[in-house]
Amino acid sequence: MEDFASESDSDYTSYWRDWFISSRGNEYFCEIDEDYLTDRFNLTGLNTEVQYYQYALDLVTDVFDLDCDDEMRETIEKSARHLYGLVHARYVVTTRGLAKMLDKYKKADFGKCPRVMCHSHPLLPMGLSDIPNLKPVKLYCARCEDIYNPKSSRHAAIDGAYFGTSFHNIIFQVYPALIPAKSTERYIPRVYGFKVHAAAALVRWQSAKRDDMRRRLRKLDVDTGFRGDDGVEDDEEGDVEFEGVDGGRMIAAPDGNIR
């Protein structure tokens, strides 16, 4: 995974966490309480996953006082951002973390569902893997129960492991009143006001599967047994049936004529 965006050292505020949260591209993160960061139990196992772990932790907790060159400082800074992300995944499933993320969710800080039928329902960040550097963050809509890519390239570069695969489900278990009614609205395809009959979709699917099987068998030099394999293409696609809004029927023949 690429490192998500950050500002230069000259943009630091008094506290590293304040600077990190306010940096462009980091809007999905909430601020981790200092007492959580200083409790070694909450950081168990992270020392083996983060380069210059102790220096990175000192930077995040604002006790960093190492005199080093710019290159070393940048390396420690990258480690600090990675460490904060890993701790963040643990923090957001705590009581305090859930409350902070809930506040951002209510304000739609993570964006709104792009699906028209969801009527701009707010999204939640989630990961497709708990292992770092595998999958970028995605956005989950509880109304349609589907996931989407972030619009911003800055957000799209954030590691999904910084939110984990469980947070977006846990928050609705803790706050069940937030569970929205599932979207039952579906787009209905129509042609000149007539609803496309389900049988037409089935015919198209069967034709696509048949053509795909025919191509694979031909590559293997296997006699397919399909009509039209002797060099004459099978042009009997069949009629397509449409259902009108008043329950009437109309038939579209392969030659384009309506009857």
N, C-alpha and C positions, 0 to 999 in steps of 0.2 A: 504494500500500500504506500502511496505517496504521502508525505507529511502534509497535513492540512495547513492552511495559510496562517501566518503569524506576522506580527509587525517587527520592526527593528528594535535593537536594544534601546535606542534613543526614545522610544515610545513607552518605556516602562513607567508605571506609576509607583506609588510607595510600596504596594504589595503585588507580588507576582501574580497571585490568583485574580486580583482585580484587573490587571493588565490582560491576562489570558482570556477571561470571560468577556471583556469588552473588545477584544480583537475581532476584526472582520472574519467571518467564516466559523466562529466558535459559538454562534447563537444557540446551537442545540444543547450546549453544556449548561449545567447549573453549577453554582459555587459550592464546593465541598467544605463543610465545617472544619475548622482548624483542629478541633479536638478529635475528629475522626481521622485526620491525616497524621496526627501525632500518636495515635494508638497503634502500636506495632502489631497487634493482633489483626487489625484490618488490612495490613500490608503483607501478610504471610505469603511467602512464595514469590513475591514480585522482585526480590533482589536478584533472582536468577534470570529474569526476563528483561531487565532494564540495564543498559550499559551505564557505568558510573552511577550506580543506584544511589549511593549515599550523597554524592554531590547533587544529584537531581532532586532528591528529597529535601536537601537543605535549601535548594533554590525555590522549590514549591512552598516550603514553610517559612521562607524569608529569613533564613539564618545563614545563607551562603556568603562566605567571606574569603574564598580562595582567590589568590592573585594569579590569573592565568591569561594567556594570550587570546586573541579573538577567535582563533580556530578552535581552541579547546572550549572556550565559552559557548560557541555555537553548538558543539557536540553535546555539551552538558544541557544546553537549552532544548535540543531535540529530545534528549532522554527525559527531561522534565515534562515535556508535553506528552510523551508516550506514557510516562508514569501516571500523570494526572488522568489520562484517558482510561488506563487500566483500573485505577482506584475508582474512577467515576462509575464504571460498570457495576462495581460492588455497592457504591453509595446510593445509586438511584433505586435500589430495591429495599433500602432501609426506610423507616417511618419518615425521617426528616427528608430524605432524598425524594421519596414519592410525593411528599407535600410540595416540594419545590417544583418538581416536574409537572405536577397537577396544575399549578399556577400558570406555568408556561403553556400547558395544553389548553387551558380555558381561554387564554389570550391568543391562541392559534399561532404561537411563536414558531411552530414547526411546519407551518403551512396548512393549506386546505386541500381536500381531496379533489383531484382534477376531473373525476367522474361526474358528469352532469347530473345524474340521478341521485347523487349523494348530497347535492345542494350545499356545497362548500363545507362539508363536515371537517373538523380539525383532525390533523394527523399526529402520529406519535413516531419518534425515531426507534429503529430496531436494528438488530444485527442478524445476519443469516448464519453466523458462526461465532462461537465464543473464543476462538483462537485468533490472535492478532495477525494482521497482515494477510488475511485471506479474502475477505469480502467487505466492500464499502457499506456504509450505512444506507438503509432503506427507510421508507415512510409507510406506516401502517394505518389503514382506515378501518375503524371498528364498525362502520355502517355496512360497507360492502365486503369487509373482511379480505381485502386485497392489499398488495404492497406496490409502492411506486418509487421511482427514482427522484431524488431531490432536484429542483429546478436549477439551483446554483451550482456551478462547478466547484466552488469552495466547499460547499456542504457535501457534494458527491465524493470528495476526496477523503472524507473522515472515515476512519476505520469503524466498521460495524461492531467490532468487539468492545468498543468504548461504551456501548449501550447494552450489549448482550442479547441473547435470544429469548429471554424470559420477561424482561421489564414490561413490555407492552401488554402482556397477559396478566402479570401480577397487579398492575395498577387498577385493572377492572375487577380483580378479585377483592382488593382492599376497598375500592370505591364502586360497589355494584350499581349505585344509582347513576353512574356515568354511562353504563352500557346502553348504547342507542338502539332504537328499533331497527331491525335489519331492513335493508332496502329491498322492497319487493317490486319496485318499478323497473321495467325492462323496456329497452327500445324494441319496437316492432317494425321490421322491414316492410315497406309498402311500395307498390308500383302503381302510379296514377291513382292512389287512394285505396288500392286493393292490397290486402294483407297477403304476403307470400305464404303459400301453404307449406306446412311442415314437410310434406312428401317431397317438395321440390328441393329442400335442403338435403334431405336424405339421398335423393338421386344424385345431386352434385357430389356429395361425400363418397358415395359408392363409385361414381365415375372416376374420381380422383384416385381412390384406392386401387381400382382396376388398372388404370393407366400406369400407376407406380409399380404395381406387380408385373405388368407386362414389360416395362422397361428393364426391371431387374432380371427377369427370366431371359430376355433377349441378350443381355450382357453375358449371361451364363450359357448362351447357345442352347437353351432348353425350349422345346416345342411348347408354346404357351397354351394352345388349344382354344385361344380366344378367336372369335370371329373377326375377320379383317386382318389377321396376321399373314395372309397370303399376298400382302401387298396392297390390299384394298382396305382402306380405313373404314371402321364401323361408324357410320354417320347417323345411326338410329339413336339419337339422344333421348327421344321420348318427349312427350308434351310436358309443360310445366303448368301446374294448376295454381291459381290465385283465389283467395277467399275475400270477398267484398265485405265492407263494414256492415252491410245489411244481411250478411249470411249467404249472399249469392255466390255463384262460381263463375270463373272465366278461365279459358284454356289458352295458353300461349304455345303455339306449335313451333318446332325447330326452325321453320322458315320465317318466323317472326310474325305470322298472322295471328290475330286474336279471334277466338270464336267462343 
